[in-house]
Amino acid sequence: MNFDIKCLVRERILKMIPYQSARRLGGHGNIWLNANELPISTELKLKHHNLNRYPDFQPCDVIVKYADYVNCQTDQILVLRGADEGIELLIRAFCEPGLDAIISCPPTYDMYGICAEIFGVKNKQCNTKTNWNLNLLQILSNLNQVKLIYICNPNNPTGNIIDISDIKYLLKMTLNKALVVIDEAYIEFSNQYTAVSLLSIFPNIVILRTLSKAFGLAGLRCGFIIAHPEVIKVLSKILAPYPLSSPVIEIASIALQKNNIQLMKNRVLELIENKNWLSHELKKIKIIEHVFKSFANYILVKFFYPELVFNFLIKKGIVLRNQNTKLYLSGCIRISIGTRFECLELLKSLKELSYMEIDKYDKS
Ligand SMILES: *Cc1c(COP(=O)(O)O)cnc(C)c1O
């Protein structure tokens, strides 16, 4: 029987390239430093469950704990299946397909543009300046029909922090025109830069958070939107009837207990120490052109021969994230901070390659 799915599927879906997640890219290896996950798993045990019953639409206990953790009101929080669902939910609620637009600021997280594309919403790309600061003038001159401005802070994959005064300026300029969405997936690694306190001043700020990164629960699929209660009400209208499964709610609740938050903070400190040490060691390696300062749990590194390095490491079972083809990122590879052992293995391989390359150079 002849079956041609192409005549059924929406044209833009036919043409689009899906998000190249670390899992979809796959690969083989034993040292995974490509998805910004925490290298160690925390042990959280489940109680017995009556899974015949639907869970609550929004888990009250998780919301109370998260509100206390970020220091905001409970009616300012929505719990979802990861920050990625938040990115999509906002577009579905605020952007009319074919009419409205979002702004994203490459180089940044690709999902903002991909989600917009799926819904037929225009993605106006306002590239950052070459130092990765926001290009405010370009953003301001592109605000027509824009409902959402996505800013990732700290930015993935560059690792830099966006100036809080730039964020405040944008919030002022877009009041009653657009929402400014600050994706704080990695904020626990630089907590002093959170924009949560701006919620009490600007009603048009929306903050995305997740348990996937610093909390070490990427497998759980749990994230949060923090926003004005009116924004939360609108988003609640279109969220799935039972977005979170009962086991997810239970584990999230345990992860947000005071003692477990303290453990998370300790792990973050340990990881930052590891990052600073790795960054220092990387700077000594000859095949590396530049090691960028990072405020998150990964480091962006510029190599002279990125493909050579990437493929050499793959053969050694070390999987990094190649960023070489992205705007402003030629030569760049992103390295998630693993355990001290994993970092040592990485350094060992990079030094080995470095010596091989220097040898070649000497002979020629
Ligand atoms: C990892 C990541 C996300 C996705 O978080 P989930 O909660 O796992 O969906 C969102 N934004 C950025 C910038 C990320 O790096």
Ligand as a Chemical Component Dictionary entry (heavy atoms), coordinates in Angstrom:
data_LIG
# 
_chem_comp.id                   LIG 
_chem_comp.type                 NON-POLYMER 
_chem_comp.pdbx_formal_charge   0 
_chem_comp.three_letter_code    LIG 
# 
loop_
_chem_comp_atom.comp_id 
_chem_comp_atom.atom_id 
_chem_comp_atom.alt_atom_id 
_chem_comp_atom.type_symbol 
_chem_comp_atom.charge 
_chem_comp_atom.model_Cartn_x 
_chem_comp_atom.model_Cartn_y 
_chem_comp_atom.model_Cartn_z 
_chem_comp_atom.pdbx_ordinal 
LIG C1 C1 C 0 18.767 22.247 29.867 1  
LIG C2 C2 C 0 18.090 23.506 29.507 2  
LIG C3 C3 C 0 16.703 23.636 29.529 3  
LIG C4 C4 C 0 15.801 22.443 29.684 4  
LIG O1 O1 O 0 15.518 22.179 30.974 5  
LIG P1 P1 P 0 14.507 21.000 31.317 6  
LIG O2 O2 O 0 13.950 21.464 32.603 7  
LIG O3 O3 O 0 15.317 19.760 31.418 8  
LIG O4 O4 O 0 13.476 20.937 30.231 9  
LIG C5 C5 C 0 16.144 24.869 29.318 10 
LIG N1 N1 N 0 16.904 25.938 29.040 11 
LIG C6 C6 C 0 18.241 25.840 28.956 12 
LIG C7 C7 C 0 19.041 27.038 28.647 13 
LIG C8 C8 C 0 18.869 24.622 29.177 14 
LIG O5 O5 O 0 20.193 24.506 29.032 15 
# 
loop_
_chem_comp_bond.comp_id 
_chem_comp_bond.atom_id_1 
_chem_comp_bond.atom_id_2 
_chem_comp_bond.value_order 
_chem_comp_bond.pdbx_ordinal 
LIG C1 C2 SING 1  
LIG C2 C3 SING 2  
LIG C2 C8 DOUB 3  
LIG C3 C4 SING 4  
LIG C3 C5 DOUB 5  
LIG C4 O1 SING 6  
LIG O1 P1 SING 7  
LIG P1 O2 DOUB 8  
LIG P1 O3 SING 9  
LIG P1 O4 SING 10 
LIG C5 N1 SING 11 
LIG N1 C6 DOUB 12 
LIG C6 C7 SING 13 
LIG C6 C8 SING 14 
LIG C8 O5 SING 15 
# 
